[in-house]
Amino acid sequence: MRTRRGLAAAVLLVLLGASLLLVSTAGAWSTGTVGAAPPLPDVAVEAPAPDAVRPLGLVALAGAAALLAVRGRGRQVVGGVLLLTAFAAGAVTGPALEDPRGALPEAADASATARPLLALAGSSLVVTGGALAALHGARWPGPSRRYERAPASGAGRPLPDPGTDAAGAWDALDRGEDPTRDRPSPAS
């Protein structure tokens, strides 16, 4: 698990799990009917996903991006956060599976849809990806250095010629010259 394959596997697991968590919130988690007074027909009712599932899915999605952005022990910390996120999503999902009537107390009959199962599958994928990151993240190679911030000292940029002033630089630009290019020193 010291290669980029371990990192890629963890990120893909977390992305897939986060996607399942987010998709699961798109519809009703339980459905039922409420009896109306005769001669009116029974009314169908639905209970949406618990409020916490969508934010937890977004946290997992951000965690997948963070796994790519950090290195070393930071990945282990992100893995721990992903584990906590997935356990919280599972804890919120469990009651919806166990007692679909809990969200619809007024319904005469209530049943759970497949969406809580999607959320449970998503949280288990996030647990797996988070555990990989928590256990092996410090050994995975880091992101490329080309995206790191340049040193504050201005290293890599040519120093301005102390003999020129700002007006001289503008005059050089007017002549079509690049005042930032290395120029021969006045002594040569």
N, C-alpha and C positions, 0 to 999 in steps of 0.2 A: 504494500500500500504506500510505497514511497514515490510512486510515479504520478504523473498527471492523470492517469486513468482513475486512481482513487478519488482525486479531486473532482474529475468529471462525473464519476458515479454518484458522489455525494450531492453535487449540484443538481444533477438530473433527477435524483430521487426527491430532493426537496422541491424542485420546480414542479414535478408531477404531483407531489402531495399537496403543495400550495394550490395548484390548479384545481385539484379535486375538492379541496376545501371551499374555494371560491365558487365553483360550479354548483356545489351542493346548496348554496344559499339562494340560488336563482328561483326556486319554487317552494311549494308547500312541503313541510316535513311530516305532517299528519293531516288526515282528512276525516271528516265525520258528518253526521247529520243531526240537526236539531229538530225535534218534533214541534210542529206548529199546531195551533188550535184548529179542530176540524171546522170547516171543510178545506182549509189551506193545506198545501202540500208541505212535506218536510223540507227544510232548508239545508243545503250543503254548506259546510264551513271548513276552513283550512287554517292551519297554524304554520306560520313561517319558521324559518330557521332561528335558533336563539341568536340574540343580538351579538354575542361575542365571537361567533364563528367567522364572520367576514373579516373583522380586524385581525384575528389570529391567522387567517389565511394570508392577509397582507403582510404581517410580520414574517411569516415563513417565506414569502416571496422576496422580501427585502433581505432575509437571511441568506438566500441563495446568491443574491448579488454580493453580499458582504463576504461570502466565502471566496469569491473571485477577487475581491478588492484587498483583502488583508493577507498577512502571511504569519507563519510561525504560531506562537501561542494565541494570537488574535483569532485564528481559525478555531482553536479549541474553545475559546470563549463564545464565539458565534455558534459552535456546535452545542454548547451548553444551553444557550438561549433558545436554539431550535428545539432541543429536547423539552425544555419547559413549555414552549409554545405548543408543541404537539401533545404533551400530556394535558395541558389545559383544554385543547380542542377535544381530546378524547373524553375528558371529564364533563364537558358541556354536552357532548353528543350522546353519552351513555344514557342519561335519563330519558331522552327522546326515543331511544330504542326500547328501553325497558317498559315505559308507560306512555304510550302515545296519547292517552286521555289526559295526561297531566297538563298539556297545552290547550286542551279543549274540554274543560270540565263540564260545560253545558251540553256537550254532545251525548246523544244516546248511545252511539257506537262510534268508535274512533279507531283508526289504523294508521300505522306508520307507512310512509312512502319509502322509496329506495334512497332518497337523498341523505338520510342519516348514515346509511351504509357507505355512501360515497365519502362523507366527511370522516367516518371512522377509517376507511381505507387510506384517505389522504393523510390523516394524522399518523397512521402507522408508517407510511412512506417517509414523512418528515422525521419521525423518530429514528428510522433507519439511517437516513442521510445525516441527521444531527449526531447520531452515535458514531458514525464513521469519522465525521469531522472532529468530534471531541476526543476520539481515541488516536487518530492518525494525522490530524490536521497540522501539527507542528512539524511533521516530516515531509509534507508535500512542498514541491517547489513553489516559490512565490511568483507574483506577477512580474512582468518585464520591467526593467528599470527605466525604460524610455518614458513612462508615464509619471515618474516621480517629479516633484517640484525641483526646479533649478536652485542651486545654492544662492543665498542672498547676496553673496559677494559679487555676483555678475560674472562669474567664471564662464568662459566660453565666448564672451563678447569682446571685440577689440576695444581697447581703451581709447578714448578720444585723444587726439593730438593736443597737448597742452598749449601749443602755439596758435591754435585756432579758437575763435570765439563763436558764439551762436550765429552772429551775422555772417561770418565767413562760411559757416556750414550751409546757410541758406543760399549764399552766393554760389557755392559749389553745386548745389542742387539745381539752381537756375542754369548753370553751364552744362548740366547733364552729367555731372560727376557724382559718384557715391562717396560722401564724406566718411562713411563708416569703413570703407575699404582701407586695407593697409597701404599707406603711401610711403614713398621713400622719405627718409628723414631730411630736414633742410640742410644738414651738414654734408650730404653726399652729392 
